[in-house]
Amino acid sequence: MIKPDDNINLMGRFNLKGRRALVTGSARGIGRAIAVALAEFGARVIVHGVKPSQNLSGALDAVRKHSPESFAVCADLREPDAPKSILDAISRECGLPDILVANASLQYRTKWTDITLEEAREQMQVNFHSTMALIQGCYPLMKKQRWGRVVTIGSVQEFRPHPDMAVYAASKSAQENLVRNLARQVAAEGICINNISPGVFATDRNEEVLANPEYAKKVTDCIPSHEYATPADAAGAALLLCSDAGRYITGSTIVIDGGLRLPG
């Protein structure tokens, strides 16, 4: 007979002390919120940006309030060698990450008949190929220590592709498929790989289009909750998936969209 476990210690399961977490694209928006949350629960966080900037410095300052040994790395993920340069820099400083949050992404809002091959390649490089390369680079350590967490940040466009972001939507669907594929292969090694699919978030990426009242109303009318998400709305889900509290969750997608994907 299986006895109930009354010693859950839920707070302890969220503790990330001793973990090293890389959050790509964490100078702003969802990535920054996740980086701060992981630091708050004890992780040494590596924030990432394309290049040094005021936003990246601000994100690092926010993270260091909780985790003083955290630091920043810079690389443009449009470049094929960027994942290796990021991981090499981290290894020299503290060793490979055992938590990877692949948040960085690139999107072009262009009609599918007009998008160029170069723009398509850049989106696939940042949104899919760099994610694969970063997972490959972090995997040996995760396997050796029999503990690892990978969280990819996808998009509700996996379910509802935007007509003017066809390649972006396709790249996120490919990333989600990769998550399910790899999760099954590495689950027995103590590695959990999951995906978070955000809906419409009030971030600077969406600031320009949502500043149009007519368009903004059209968007909120499609969301059952009738409001946008904020970056903090993704942080809790990421914390769960990156901690021992989520140890039995793998190959899954958590959708944070206010019900946008649901049939109307």
LUMSE-104116 format. One record per residue (C-alpha): x, y, z; residue in three letters; chain. Coordinates in steps of 0.02 Angstrom, whole numbers. Example, Ala and Ser with C-alpha at 12.3 -4.5 7.8 and 13.67 -1.06 7.14 Angstrom:
BEGIN
PT     xx     yy     zz   r c
PT    615   -225    390 Ala A
PT    684    -53    357 Ser A
//
This chain:
BEGIN
PT     xx     yy     zz   r c
PT      0      0      0 Met A
PT     67    171    -48 Ile A
PT     74    285    102 Lys A
PT     34    470     83 Pro A
PT    182    589     93 Asp A
PT    138    725    217 Asp A
PT    313    802    216 Asn A
PT    294    896     53 Ile A
PT    408   1044     96 Asn A
PT    345   1141    -54 Leu A
PT    451   1295    -16 Met A
PT    606   1186    -17 Gly A
PT    562   1113   -186 Arg A
PT    566   1285   -264 Phe A
PT    738   1322   -191 Asn A
PT    868   1345   -329 Leu A
PT   1019   1377   -218 Lys A
PT   1176   1307   -300 Gly A
PT   1100   1306   -475 Arg A
PT   1166   1405   -622 Arg A
PT   1035   1472   -743 Ala A
PT   1060   1546   -915 Leu A
PT    912   1650   -976 Val A
PT    936   1707  -1155 Thr A
PT    858   1871  -1210 Gly A
PT    843   1928  -1029 Ser A
PT    881   2113  -1048 Ala A
PT    695   2151  -1049 Arg A
PT    518   2082  -1052 Gly A
PT    480   1901  -1011 Ile A
PT    663   1851  -1005 Gly A
PT    704   1982   -876 Arg A
PT    556   1933   -766 Ala A
PT    608   1750   -771 Ile A
PT    790   1793   -733 Ala A
PT    739   1894   -580 Val A
PT    623   1757   -519 Ala A
PT    756   1622   -531 Leu A
PT    879   1735   -440 Ala A
PT    751   1770   -304 Glu A
PT    740   1584   -270 Phe A
PT    927   1562   -257 Gly A
PT    999   1528   -430 Ala A
PT   1156   1611   -495 Arg A
PT   1086   1686   -655 Val A
PT   1174   1727   -816 Ile A
PT   1078   1863   -907 Val A
PT   1103   1879  -1093 His A
PT   1086   2014  -1223 Gly A
PT   1142   2043  -1401 Val A
PT   1264   2178  -1342 Lys A
PT   1298   2284  -1188 Pro A
PT   1154   2404  -1158 Ser A
PT   1065   2503  -1025 Gln A
PT    925   2373  -1026 Asn A
PT   1048   2231   -998 Leu A
PT   1135   2324   -857 Ser A
PT    968   2360   -777 Gly A
PT    916   2178   -787 Ala A
PT   1081   2123   -709 Leu A
PT   1061   2249   -568 Asp A
PT    886   2181   -532 Ala A
PT    951   2002   -531 Val A
PT   1100   2043   -420 Arg A
PT    985   2111   -285 Lys A
PT    942   1928   -253 His A
PT   1097   1840   -321 Ser A
PT   1254   1949   -310 Pro A
PT   1366   1826   -405 Glu A
PT   1258   1834   -561 Ser A
PT   1334   1907   -719 Phe A
PT   1297   1949   -901 Ala A
PT   1353   1880  -1069 Val A
PT   1330   1955  -1241 Cys A
PT   1313   1872  -1411 Ala A
PT   1202   1891  -1564 Asp A
PT   1108   1727  -1585 Leu A
PT   1087   1764  -1770 Arg A
PT   1268   1706  -1782 Glu A
PT   1287   1516  -1787 Pro A
PT   1436   1516  -1668 Asp A
PT   1348   1623  -1536 Ala A
PT   1283   1478  -1428 Pro A
PT   1459   1407  -1411 Lys A
PT   1533   1576  -1369 Ser A
PT   1400   1603  -1235 Ile A
PT   1430   1434  -1154 Leu A
PT   1619   1452  -1165 Asp A
PT   1609   1619  -1075 Ala A
PT   1497   1546   -939 Ile A
PT   1608   1393   -918 Ser A
PT   1760   1502   -888 Arg A
PT   1667   1598   -754 Glu A
PT   1572   1465   -658 Cys A
PT   1544   1304   -758 Gly A
PT   1403   1257   -875 Leu A
PT   1224   1302   -830 Pro A
PT   1111   1166   -763 Asp A
PT    958   1273   -801 Ile A
PT    929   1340   -976 Leu A
PT    786   1457  -1019 Val A
PT    787   1484  -1208 Ala A
PT    689   1646  -1215 Asn A
PT    777   1748  -1349 Ala A
PT    681   1759  -1511 Ser A
PT    669   1858  -1671 Leu A
PT    510   1901  -1764 Gln A
PT    474   1997  -1922 Tyr A
PT    297   2056  -1951 Arg A
PT    292   2033  -2140 Thr A
PT    165   1960  -2260 Lys A
PT    223   1784  -2306 Trp A
PT    234   1826  -2491 Thr A
PT    357   1967  -2454 Asp A
PT    473   1894  -2324 Ile A
PT    650   1869  -2387 Thr A
PT    751   1710  -2373 Leu A
PT    875   1801  -2262 Glu A
PT    738   1856  -2142 Glu A
PT    670   1679  -2137 Ala A
PT    842   1607  -2101 Arg A
PT    877   1733  -1963 Glu A
PT    715   1689  -1873 Gln A
PT    749   1503  -1885 Met A
PT    929   1529  -1826 Gln A
PT    879   1626  -1671 Val A
PT    716   1538  -1629 Asn A
PT    762   1357  -1668 Phe A
PT    943   1321  -1713 His A
PT   1018   1419  -1569 Ser A
PT    900   1333  -1447 Thr A
PT    955   1164  -1510 Met A
PT   1138   1212  -1498 Ala A
PT   1120   1278  -1320 Leu A
PT   1032   1119  -1264 Ile A
PT   1169   1015  -1345 Gln A
PT   1301   1117  -1255 Gly A
PT   1219   1105  -1083 Cys A
PT   1171    922  -1098 Tyr A
PT   1337    840  -1047 Pro A
PT   1337    924   -876 Leu A
PT   1152    890   -848 Met A
PT   1177    707   -892 Lys A
PT   1330    690   -782 Lys A
PT   1247    762   -628 Gln A
PT   1080    680   -670 Arg A
PT    986    844   -651 Trp A
PT    944    976   -777 Gly A
PT    805   1092   -829 Arg A
PT    770   1164  -1001 Val A
PT    627   1283  -1033 Val A
PT    594   1353  -1206 Thr A
PT    487   1506  -1226 Ile A
PT    370   1475  -1371 Gly A
PT    214   1569  -1423 Ser A
PT     27   1551  -1432 Val A
PT     61   1557  -1619 Gln A
PT    100   1372  -1604 Glu A
PT    -90   1358  -1597 Phe A
PT   -147   1520  -1680 Arg A
PT    -18   1574  -1810 Pro A
PT    -24   1757  -1857 His A
PT    -43   1781  -2046 Pro A
PT     97   1910  -2049 Asp A
PT    219   1806  -1945 Met A
PT    217   1640  -2036 Ala A
PT    402   1598  -2014 Val A
PT    402   1652  -1832 Tyr A
PT    251   1542  -1796 Ala A
PT    330   1396  -1888 Ala A
PT    493   1415  -1791 Ser A
PT    401   1409  -1626 Lys A
PT    305   1254  -1680 Ser A
PT    471   1172  -1727 Ala A
PT    542   1218  -1557 Gln A
PT    393   1141  -1467 Glu A
PT    412    982  -1569 Asn A
PT    596    977  -1519 Leu A
PT    546    990  -1336 Val A
PT    431    838  -1347 Arg A
PT    561    739  -1444 Asn A
PT    707    771  -1327 Leu A
PT    606    761  -1167 Ala A
PT    566    579  -1198 Arg A
PT    748    538  -1234 Gln A
PT    824    617  -1078 Val A
PT    688    596   -945 Ala A
PT    774    445   -866 Ala A
PT    930    551   -842 Glu A
PT    844    673   -724 Gly A
PT    825    807   -858 Ile A
PT    659    893   -885 Cys A
PT    626    989  -1046 Ile A
PT    469   1094  -1064 Asn A
PT    393   1237  -1161 Asn A
PT    299   1393  -1111 Ile A
PT    184   1473  -1239 Ser A
PT    145   1655  -1200 Pro A
PT     -3   1744  -1277 Gly A
PT    -16   1933  -1291 Val A
PT    103   2011  -1165 Phe A
PT    120   2196  -1128 Ala A
PT    305   2210  -1170 Thr A
PT    403   2336  -1271 Asp A
PT    401   2214  -1418 Arg A
PT    213   2238  -1431 Asn A
PT    208   2419  -1375 Glu A
PT    194   2495  -1548 Glu A
PT     54   2385  -1615 Val A
PT    -45   2390  -1453 Leu A
PT    -33   2581  -1451 Ala A
PT   -162   2581  -1591 Asn A
PT   -330   2585  -1496 Pro A
PT   -427   2502  -1637 Glu A
PT   -302   2360  -1654 Tyr A
PT   -285   2342  -1465 Ala A
PT   -474   2323  -1445 Lys A
PT   -476   2193  -1584 Lys A
PT   -342   2095  -1491 Val A
PT   -422   2103  -1319 Thr A
PT   -591   2055  -1392 Asp A
PT   -510   1890  -1445 Cys A
PT   -444   1854  -1270 Ile A
PT   -572   1777  -1152 Pro A
PT   -493   1865  -1003 Ser A
PT   -501   2031  -1101 His A
PT   -330   2088  -1041 Glu A
PT   -147   2070  -1084 Tyr A
PT    -22   1974   -982 Ala A
PT    129   2053   -899 Thr A
PT    304   1976   -896 Pro A
PT    279   1925   -715 Ala A
PT    138   1809   -771 Asp A
PT    269   1697   -854 Ala A
PT    391   1697   -709 Ala A
PT    294   1580   -595 Gly A
PT    274   1447   -729 Ala A
PT    459   1457   -770 Ala A
PT    505   1441   -587 Leu A
PT    398   1285   -571 Leu A
PT    476   1204   -724 Leu A
PT    654   1250   -671 Cys A
PT    639   1183   -494 Ser A
PT    615   1017   -406 Asp A
PT    432   1066   -385 Ala A
PT    414   1024   -570 Gly A
PT    521    867   -569 Arg A
PT    381    759   -643 Tyr A
PT    336    879   -783 Ile A
PT    425    852   -947 Thr A
PT    383    864  -1131 Gly A
PT    240    981  -1087 Ser A
PT    182   1153  -1139 Thr A
PT    110   1279  -1017 Ile A
PT      5   1405  -1111 Val A
PT     -8   1578  -1034 Ile A
PT   -131   1667  -1146 Asp A
PT   -288   1714  -1050 Gly A
PT   -381   1583  -1152 Gly A
PT   -334   1654  -1323 Leu A
PT   -302   1483  -1399 Arg A
PT   -472   1415  -1348 Leu A
PT   -604   1393  -1483 Pro A
PT   -735   1530  -1479 Gly A
//
